[in-house]
Amino acid sequence: MFKKTILAVTVLAGLSATGARAHDMSPPPSGPGFHGGWRAHHGLEVLAGLKLTPAQHKQIHAILAAARKDKRADWKQEGALHEQIRDLLLTPGPVDRAKLTSLTQQIEALHQAAIDSRLDVAVKIHDILTPEQLADAKAREDKIRSLHEQLDELTALPPPPAKGASKEDGEE
């Protein structure tokens, strides 16, 4: 379930943030607690090169503006819940586990609502794009993924030497 959630968040973040770049506006902040996404740009590079019509720009802008509405209240609520958890854990005496569970469940509910909202945005943006634009975005994503994999291979640390092997084993 966790992997599916991360995948959904990643796809959604990529599509929603990409739409923002596509019409020269900054992407919406990811909010506290969200550290997933596609590399450093959260997928912006996937759709940034698409040629959108003025109508598509306008529709995507409206979708993103509506999605950003009221996010600050959610972030403040989550921050208040985290503060309550810190206070609970720093209070002398036994920890009220029932209260702790309640607070973490409230945070999880906020996270799920944010995931659902981002996924809704991604679907709306998907529905605006033409099949040709989607195919172009997919080709770009495949190429970017391949390049990232190549970069990861090139920058990977070498494996540790095998136990029991010495310098003399390979030298003659």
Buried (B, 14 or more C-beta within 10 A) or exposed (E): EEEEBBEBBBBBBBBBBBBBBBBEBEBBEBBBBBEBBBEEBBBBBBBBEBEBEEEBBEBBBEBBEEBBEEBEEBBEEBEEBBEBBEEBEEEEEEEEEEEBEEBEEBBEEBBEEBBEBBBBBBBBBEEBBEEEBEEBBEEBBEEBEEEEEEEEEEEEEEEEEEEEEEEEEEEE
